[in-house]
Amino acid sequence: MNKLKDAILSHADPTQVEGLSRFFKTSKGQYGEGDRFLGIKVPVTRLVVKTLWKETTFADLEECIVSPYHEMRLAALLTLVQIFKHAKKNPALQQQCVDFYLSHTKTINNWDLVDLSCYEILGNWLMNKDRTLLYDLARDGKTIWEQRIGIVSTMAFCRAGQLDDTFAIADIFLQKPQPLHDLLQKAVGWLLREAGKRNKQRLKDWLLPRRAAMPRTMFRYAIEHFSEEERRELMKHS
């Protein structure tokens, strides 16, 4: 019996399906094409996970992460985050969480699924390890979601005041063929902004020689927290 799966299904709300499907761009040709929804809001999913994560097995997670339903996959990922967080004294279990995560990137296939899980698991796991994995995902990820994992995972480093990888991986995206997918532009710009919150001058110094070549959306996200005067000055030559 998979209690996590059953609990998520019990909260299905058909009245919310259309709105969520529209919000996550599931129509033909859109980034979430074909995804299906049960109509469950994130706070409800979080509450289910909070109640059941301790008794959820990896077999249960496997069943949920391959579900056609978005909320079921999200529940699996949020549960995995909880298992990882509470296994600080059990590196073998943390490694199992990381291996599970990396073996299921095919189904981590929307921006919220990426953003609510990757830095909590991969970013924190790599805090004291070699971080080549994230560079490889950013550069060679088979999907925009794998590439997004590469940059968003650096949030963990930013929060610890370690900014080098965010700037270095952002450079990888500037070297990619343009136009860069909008969801990648937003992710890179967001993480640059986060780095800038910790060291504003360093972000300015990074932006100045690159601003003319940066995709517009990425640039605007990166400078969002600057003053109006600073933004105007930076945008003169962008």
N, C-alpha and C positions, 0 to 999 in steps of 0.2 A: 504494500500500500504506500503510495507516494502522497504524504500529507501536504507537501508544498504544492504539488500540482492540483490536488483536490481543493485546497483552500483558495488558490487563485481562481480556479473555475467557478467557485461558489460566489465570487464577487463580480462576475461578468454583468455588465450593464449595457444592453443593446442600444439604449438611447444615446450612449456616448461614442459608439463606434464610428459613425459618420464624421463627427468632428475630429476625432483622433486620426482617422485615416487621412483626412484633408490636411491636418497639421503636419503629419509626418510624410506628406508627399508620396502617396502610394499609387497615384494614377500612372497610366502607361507613359513611359519615357522619363518619369521623375525618379529621384534617387532612392525612394522607398518602394518602388514599383513591386506590387504583388504581396507586400506585407499585410498581415491580417491582425485585427484587434478584437479584444474581448470587451473593451470599453471601461478599463480600470485606470483610475488616476494613480500617479506615482505615490502619493502619501498612503494610499490603501495598500499598494504593493509593499511598501516599506514596513507597514504595520504587520502584514502577514509574515514577512521575512524575520522581523524582530521576534515574533512569537515562535517561529519554527526552525530557525537556522541550526540550532544545536542538535536537532534530531534528523537533519537532512543528510543523506549519504551522497557519495559521488555518483552512485547509480541513479539516485533521484535527480541529481543535477543534470546528468546525461540525458535523461528523459525530457527534462524541461528545456535545456539549452537548444535542442533540435526541434522544438515545437514550432509550428507555423505561426503561433500567436506571439506577438511582440511582448506583451506583458509577462508571458511565461518565461521567455528568454531573459527579460529584465530581472525577474524574480530569481532566476538561477544565478545571474551575475551578482546581484546584491547579496545573495546568500554566500556566494564564493568570497566576496569581500569580507563578510563577517567571519567566515571560517579562517581566512588568511590573517585578519587582524588579531584574532584571539589565539593564534598559534605562534606568538613571538618566541616562545621557548621550545618550539617544535619545528626546527628548520626543514625536517623531512616532510612534514605536512604542508608547510608553506611552499616547498618545491612542488609538491603534488598539485597545489592550487595553481601555481604558475604554469605547470605543464598542461593542466586541464585548460587553462585560459588560452594558451598559445595553440592548442590543438583544435580550438573551436572558433577561431577568428572568422571563419566563413559565416557563422551565424551571429557574430557580433556586428550587425550590419545596419546600424543607424547611429546617428550622432549621439543620441542620449545613451545608448547601450555602451558606446565607447567611453563617453565622458564621465559616466558614473562608475566606471570600473577600472579603467586602464592604469591611472596613476595610483589608485588605491592598492592595486596588486603589483603590476610590473614596476611602476615608479618606486614604490616603497621597497620592493624586493631588490632593486638595483642600487639602492642608496650606497651600499658599501661594496659594490661589485662592478665589473667591467660593463659598460653601457653600449657596447657595439650593437647589440640587438636592436636598440631603438633607432640607431642610424640606419641599419639595414632595412627595418620596416619603413622608415620615412623615405628612403631612396628607392627600394625595390618592392615595396608592398604590392601585392597583386590587386588590391582594391583600394578605393579611397579610404575605406575604413581602416585597413591595416596601416596605411600611410598616416592617417589621423592618430592612430594609437601611438605612432612613433613620436609625434610632437606633443600630444596632450599628456603622455606619461611623464614628461619633464616637469609637470606641475609639482610633483613631489619634491623635486630638486629645488625648484623656485621657492617653495615654502620653507626649505631649509637654508635658503640664502645661497644656493649653488646655481649660478646662472649660465655657466659656460655652455652646457649642453643645449639649453634652449636656443641660444644665439647660433650655435654651430648647426643644429638641425634646421633652424629657420633658413640658414644659407642653402641647405640642400633643396628646399622648396623653391628658392629663387633660381636655382640652376635647372629646374625642370622645364620641359616645353610648356609654353604658354598658349592659350589662357589656362591658368590653374583653376581647378574646380572650386566653385564658390565655397563649399564646405571646408576645403583645405585652406583657402585664403582666410576664412574666419577663424579657423583653429590656430593657424600660425600667428595671426594678428592678436588673438586673445592671449596666447602664451607670451608673446613679446610684451604686451601690456602688463601681464602679471610680473614679468621680469623687471619692467620699468617701475613698478610699484616698489620694488626693493632697491633699485639703483637707477634713478631717472637719468642721470648723466650718461651712464653706460648705454642706455637705450638710445639716447640722442646721438651719441657718438657712433653707434651701430647704424642708425637710420641715415645719417647725413650722406655717406657715400653710396647708399643703396636706394634712396627714395625715388629717384627717377625710374629705376627698373622695377620697383615693387608694384605688384598688382594693386589696383585702387582700393579694393575692399580690405585687403590685408593691411595696407598702410593706414587706412582710417581706423580700423580696430586697434592698431598698435598705439596710436596717438590719442585715443579717446579720453584719457585722463589728464592730458596736458591742458594748460590754460588756452583760452581762445587765441591769445596773442602768439603763444608757442606753436599752436596748430597752424595758424595762418603763415607763420614764418617758415615752418617745415614744408608746407604744401606749395610754397612758391616755385620750387624746382622739382616737384614730384610729377 
